[in-house]
Amino acid sequence: MASLKTTVRTLLLFLIPRYPFINAVTLLLLLAERARREKYPPMDPNMIYGHLIMFVVCGVCMSFNFRRKDAALVHSGQLIYFALSVYNNDKLGYSRWLRTRMALKMIGVAGITVLYAFYSMRKPRSLPLKRMAESIVGIILGALMYMVLESDEDRTAFTTLMPGGNISLYAYTLILGGSALCFLPGWYVYDVAVFLVPALIFPCIFVDCHINYWTHKRGVDFWNQIRLMSDGMYLISGVVMMLVCSVKKLPVSEAELRRQEEREHAD
């Protein structure tokens, strides 16, 4: 079991820092797909070039351990800025619900990247950095729960494609809501992450990976859906990374918990 945990941790810490390259490639392919029907790109070319350069630079620094933590934090900030740009860009021609999905997934990726920056640090690590990552992920989990309940498009897709229909929807929103309430204050994060992983995996497989449904019935660009799917997989990888890179803490007094954290981050 220990060797499996070590293998998974090694694999994730190898794959996660290379995700900026996937961001760059899928963004280029999405713009190429849209170029067939558009004369001009939906974003300012200088912004496109700037994001592509930052994706590549951050990916190289994170992959080759050159100021890895700083590169991860810069990449997180870039993703949040990019998400806000996408959400407010009417030139994309996407509906508000689709731009909201895109922005939420990108901010979720930013939160996981901040968490990666924490685990890539030498000990003693910065606990405020971990709390910031957990807070971002908690906000996104709450927003995803709200969206699947309030968005007719997301709710219809979930109940249509997910086995179990409404029962699965209730279980999914319950787990996401409970996880958000635990991630925001940092309570029982390890415990809820155990339930959060399958709650994220199954919708990703049955809903996000159903490319034909989104491209033919909902009119989503193929490479845009690939980006949404890969962002969901990245979020799952980040929660798994949290499980394999940390140790579950048994219930203890607040003072003892603080001493345990200090010893753990001083090792």
Backbone torsions as a table, in degrees:
resi	resn	phi	psi	omega
1	MET	NA	-41.3	179.2
2	ALA	-65.1	-40.0	-179.9
3	SER	-66.9	-37.2	176.9
4	LEU	-64.2	-42.9	178.4
5	LYS	-62.3	-41.0	178.1
6	THR	-64.9	-39.8	179.8
7	THR	-65.1	-44.8	178.9
8	VAL	-63.5	-42.2	179.2
9	ARG	-62.3	-44.6	179.6
10	THR	-62.5	-42.3	-179.5
11	LEU	-64.4	-44.5	-178.7
12	LEU	-66.9	-41.6	179.5
13	LEU	-69.7	-13.8	173.0
14	PHE	-87.3	-40.5	-174.2
15	LEU	-81.0	-41.6	-173.5
16	ILE	-59.1	-43.7	-179.7
17	PRO	-67.9	-11.4	179.2
18	ARG	-94.8	2.3	-179.1
19	TYR	-65.3	-31.0	175.9
20	PRO	-55.8	-30.5	176.8
21	PHE	-66.2	-39.1	177.0
22	ILE	-64.2	-39.1	176.7
23	ASN	-59.7	-44.5	-178.6
24	ALA	-65.0	-46.4	-177.2
25	VAL	-65.2	-46.6	-178.0
26	THR	-68.0	-32.2	176.1
27	LEU	-65.6	-43.3	177.3
28	LEU	-61.8	-44.0	-178.8
29	LEU	-68.0	-34.9	176.1
30	LEU	-65.0	-43.6	178.8
31	LEU	-65.7	-36.9	177.2
32	ALA	-65.8	-39.3	177.7
33	GLU	-63.3	-42.3	-180.0
34	ARG	-71.6	-25.9	-177.9
35	ALA	-64.3	-19.4	178.3
36	ARG	-67.3	-26.3	-177.3
37	ARG	-119.4	-1.1	-178.9
38	GLU	-123.4	143.8	177.1
39	LYS	-85.3	-33.6	-179.1
40	TYR	-124.1	147.5	179.6
41	PRO	-68.6	154.1	-177.4
42	PRO	-75.8	-7.2	178.2
43	MET	-127.8	158.4	178.2
44	ASP	-60.1	129.5	-178.1
45	PRO	-55.2	-37.2	178.7
46	ASN	-62.8	-37.0	176.9
47	MET	-66.8	-40.9	179.2
48	ILE	-61.5	-48.7	179.8
49	TYR	-62.3	-40.8	179.7
50	GLY	-62.1	-44.1	178.7
51	HIS	-65.6	-41.5	-179.9
52	LEU	-62.8	-43.2	179.1
53	ILE	-63.3	-42.9	-180.0
54	MET	-66.4	-37.8	176.5
55	PHE	-58.2	-47.0	-176.7
56	VAL	-68.5	-44.7	-178.8
57	VAL	-63.0	-47.0	179.5
58	CYS	-64.5	-38.6	178.4
59	GLY	-63.5	-41.7	179.0
60	VAL	-65.1	-45.9	-178.7
61	CYS	-64.7	-41.8	179.8
62	MET	-69.5	-35.7	-177.2
63	SER	-73.8	-35.1	-174.6
64	PHE	-107.0	17.6	172.1
65	ASN	56.9	42.9	174.4
66	PHE	-107.7	103.1	-174.8
67	ARG	49.7	54.2	-172.2
68	ARG	-60.6	-45.6	-178.5
69	LYS	-63.7	-44.3	180.0
70	ASP	-63.2	-41.9	179.5
71	ALA	-63.9	-39.0	179.3
72	ALA	-65.3	-40.4	179.5
73	LEU	-69.1	-38.5	176.7
74	VAL	-63.9	-42.4	179.0
75	HIS	-63.5	-38.0	177.3
76	SER	-63.1	-46.3	177.4
77	GLY	-61.4	-39.5	177.7
78	GLN	-61.8	-42.6	-179.5
79	LEU	-64.3	-40.3	178.5
80	ILE	-64.6	-42.7	177.1
81	TYR	-63.3	-43.0	179.4
82	PHE	-63.6	-40.5	179.2
83	ALA	-61.9	-44.0	179.0
84	LEU	-65.9	-36.3	177.8
85	SER	-64.5	-43.1	179.6
86	VAL	-65.2	-43.1	-176.7
87	TYR	-62.7	-35.6	-175.8
88	ASN	-97.3	8.7	-176.0
89	ASN	-99.5	99.9	178.3
90	ASP	-73.0	-18.5	-179.1
91	LYS	-67.3	-17.2	178.3
92	LEU	-64.9	-24.9	-179.7
93	GLY	76.0	14.5	179.0
94	TYR	-95.2	152.4	176.3
95	SER	-68.6	163.6	-178.2
96	ARG	-62.8	-38.1	-178.5
97	TRP	-65.4	-36.3	-179.6
98	LEU	-71.4	-40.8	177.6
99	ARG	-65.8	-32.9	176.3
100	THR	-66.1	-44.2	176.9
101	ARG	-57.9	-46.1	-179.6
102	MET	-61.5	-45.0	-177.5
103	ALA	-66.5	-43.0	-179.5
104	LEU	-63.1	-43.4	-179.8
105	LYS	-63.2	-40.6	-179.4
106	MET	-67.5	-39.0	177.3
107	ILE	-67.6	-36.0	174.0
108	GLY	-60.9	-41.7	175.8
109	VAL	-61.8	-39.3	178.2
110	ALA	-61.5	-42.0	178.7
111	GLY	-62.8	-42.1	178.2
112	ILE	-66.6	-34.9	178.7
113	THR	-67.7	-36.3	173.9
114	VAL	-63.7	-40.2	177.2
115	LEU	-63.2	-38.9	176.0
116	TYR	-63.3	-38.8	178.0
117	ALA	-59.9	-37.9	178.0
118	PHE	-64.1	-48.8	-176.7
119	TYR	-72.8	-18.4	178.1
120	SER	-85.8	-6.3	179.8
121	MET	-75.7	154.2	169.8
122	ARG	-75.8	147.6	176.6
123	LYS	-75.4	144.0	1.5
124	PRO	-74.3	137.3	-177.9
125	ARG	-90.0	163.4	-178.3
126	SER	-86.0	108.3	178.2
127	LEU	-64.1	-37.2	176.3
128	PRO	-59.4	-31.8	178.0
129	LEU	-65.6	-41.3	177.4
130	LYS	-65.0	-42.2	179.7
131	ARG	-64.1	-36.3	178.0
132	MET	-64.8	-43.0	178.6
133	ALA	-62.7	-45.4	179.8
134	GLU	-63.2	-36.9	179.6
135	SER	-66.8	-42.2	178.5
136	ILE	-62.4	-45.7	179.5
137	VAL	-63.4	-40.1	178.6
138	GLY	-61.8	-42.9	178.4
139	ILE	-61.5	-43.5	-178.5
140	ILE	-67.2	-39.1	177.9
141	LEU	-62.5	-42.3	177.1
142	GLY	-64.1	-39.3	179.3
143	ALA	-68.1	-39.4	177.6
144	LEU	-64.4	-39.6	177.2
145	MET	-62.7	-45.2	179.8
146	TYR	-63.1	-40.2	-175.2
147	MET	-68.5	-41.3	-178.4
148	VAL	-69.4	-20.8	176.8
149	LEU	-86.8	-37.3	-172.8
150	GLU	-97.1	-22.9	-179.7
151	SER	-88.1	119.4	179.0
152	ASP	-61.0	-37.2	-178.9
153	GLU	-65.6	-46.9	-179.1
154	ASP	-68.7	-41.7	-179.1
155	ARG	-65.3	-41.5	178.6
156	THR	-64.8	-43.0	179.0
157	ALA	-62.6	-42.5	-177.8
158	PHE	-64.9	-50.4	-176.9
159	THR	-70.3	-23.9	179.3
160	THR	-81.3	-42.4	-172.1
161	LEU	-95.1	-26.6	-175.2
162	MET	-86.0	128.2	175.3
163	PRO	-59.2	137.0	-178.9
164	GLY	99.2	-15.6	175.2
165	GLY	55.5	-122.8	-175.7
166	ASN	-65.7	-33.0	178.6
167	ILE	-63.1	-44.2	176.7
168	SER	-63.3	-36.9	178.6
169	LEU	-63.0	-43.5	179.7
170	TYR	-64.6	-43.2	179.8
171	ALA	-64.8	-41.7	-179.1
172	TYR	-62.0	-48.4	-178.5
173	THR	-68.5	-33.4	177.9
174	LEU	-64.8	-44.5	-179.9
175	ILE	-67.4	-42.9	179.6
176	LEU	-64.7	-42.1	179.3
177	GLY	-65.6	-43.9	177.4
178	GLY	-64.4	-39.2	178.8
179	SER	-65.4	-40.8	178.9
180	ALA	-62.0	-41.9	-179.8
181	LEU	-66.8	-25.9	178.1
182	CYS	-87.1	-37.8	-178.7
183	PHE	-68.5	-37.7	-176.1
184	LEU	-60.9	-48.8	176.8
185	PRO	-88.7	-5.8	-179.3
186	GLY	79.6	29.2	-179.3
187	TRP	-99.6	130.6	174.0
188	TYR	51.0	40.0	-176.9
189	VAL	-64.0	-42.2	-179.3
190	TYR	-61.8	-43.2	-176.3
191	ASP	-65.9	-46.0	-177.9
192	VAL	-72.0	-26.2	178.1
193	ALA	-63.5	-30.8	177.8
194	VAL	-61.3	-39.6	179.0
195	PHE	-83.4	-25.9	-177.2
196	LEU	-70.4	-35.0	-177.7
197	VAL	-57.7	-56.4	178.5
198	PRO	-64.6	-30.8	178.8
199	ALA	-65.9	-25.1	176.3
200	LEU	-91.1	-33.2	-175.9
201	ILE	-66.7	-49.2	-173.8
202	PHE	-64.6	-44.5	174.5
203	PRO	-63.1	-33.6	178.1
204	CYS	-63.6	-41.3	-179.0
205	ILE	-71.4	-48.8	-171.5
206	PHE	-87.3	-25.5	-176.2
207	VAL	-107.4	-61.4	-175.7
208	ASP	-65.2	-35.6	-177.1
209	CYS	-81.4	-1.0	177.5
210	HIS	-84.1	77.6	-172.1
211	ILE	-60.8	-42.9	-176.2
212	ASN	-61.1	-38.4	179.6
213	TYR	-61.2	-47.6	-175.0
214	TRP	-73.2	-37.3	-176.4
215	THR	-79.9	-38.3	-176.0
216	HIS	-92.2	-40.5	-177.2
217	LYS	-89.9	-31.6	-177.3
218	ARG	-107.7	-6.6	176.1
219	GLY	70.6	23.7	178.1
220	VAL	-80.3	136.7	176.3
221	ASP	-59.1	143.1	-176.3
222	PHE	-56.9	-50.0	-175.7
223	TRP	-75.4	-20.6	172.5
224	ASN	-69.5	-41.7	177.3
225	GLN	-66.4	-34.8	175.6
226	ILE	-62.4	-40.1	177.4
227	ARG	-63.2	-44.7	178.8
228	LEU	-62.7	-40.3	179.4
229	MET	-65.8	-44.1	-179.3
230	SER	-68.8	-34.0	175.2
231	ASP	-63.6	-39.8	177.0
232	GLY	-63.7	-40.3	177.9
233	MET	-65.7	-36.8	178.6
234	TYR	-65.5	-39.2	177.6
235	LEU	-63.5	-41.4	176.4
236	ILE	-61.9	-45.0	-179.8
237	SER	-60.6	-37.5	179.7
238	GLY	-67.0	-38.8	178.1
239	VAL	-68.1	-39.4	176.3
240	VAL	-64.1	-39.6	176.8
241	MET	-59.2	-38.4	177.7
242	MET	-61.6	-37.5	-178.8
243	LEU	-72.4	-40.9	-174.3
244	VAL	-86.4	-14.5	-179.2
245	CYS	-102.7	-0.1	-179.9
246	SER	-130.2	169.5	-178.5
247	VAL	-119.1	134.5	178.6
248	LYS	-66.4	133.9	179.8
249	LYS	-100.2	130.1	177.2
250	LEU	-75.2	154.5	-179.8
251	PRO	-59.7	122.0	178.2
252	VAL	-140.9	175.6	177.6
253	SER	-69.0	160.7	-178.2
254	GLU	-61.2	-40.1	-179.8
255	ALA	-66.1	-42.9	179.3
256	GLU	-66.3	-38.0	177.8
257	LEU	-62.4	-39.6	179.0
258	ARG	-65.8	-39.3	178.3
259	ARG	-66.3	-38.7	178.6
260	GLN	-63.7	-42.3	179.6
261	GLU	-64.6	-39.9	179.0
262	GLU	-64.9	-40.2	178.4
263	ARG	-67.8	-40.3	-178.3
264	GLU	-63.3	-41.6	-176.8
265	HIS	-85.4	-3.7	175.5
266	ALA	-98.6	-13.6	-179.6
267	ASP	-66.5	NA	NA
